[in-house]
Amino acid sequence: MATPDAIAPREAVGVLEAATSRGWTVAVAESLTGGLVCARLVAVPGASAVLRGGVVAYSTDLKQSVLGVDGELLAERGAVDPDVAREMAQGVARELGADVGLATTGVAGPDPQDGKAPGLVFVAVATPERTEVRELRLEGGRAEVREAATQGVLELARATISG
């Protein structure tokens, strides 16, 4: 029986095909998903032609020091915020030299973070043309929230890159 990692998810294939058709490269910034998004993309044969790399910035200070998220924004609103997701996506594209940046930030649970409830997630995609941010309110335990956030950012990426 094949393991889930051995099966390339349809959404990941769609992201890489859309980026390839535009001649764009992709980079990923992840917080709560902890590398799941990058792993889904890497599961696709030939991903290395498009995927530049990923940054797991799980700690808030890394969002600022590695991805260039505004420190005042982080201090005022915390890491779970639509503008933080936007700056993470833009920052990872800039720092890794990619055309497209994907980002995830949110609360996987079981406890609230910075007064924000488990299941609140923001995903973002930055392209040379525009940046899109989506708020997700996800149900389930930690694993389900992380998986749904991964799915959510890949769906947003496919749609945004495709135009």
Helices and strands as residue ranges (DSSP letters): G 4-6, H 10-22, E 26-30, H 36-42, G 47-49, E 51-56, H 60-65, H 71-77, H 82-96, E 100-106, E 120-126, E 131-137, H 142-162
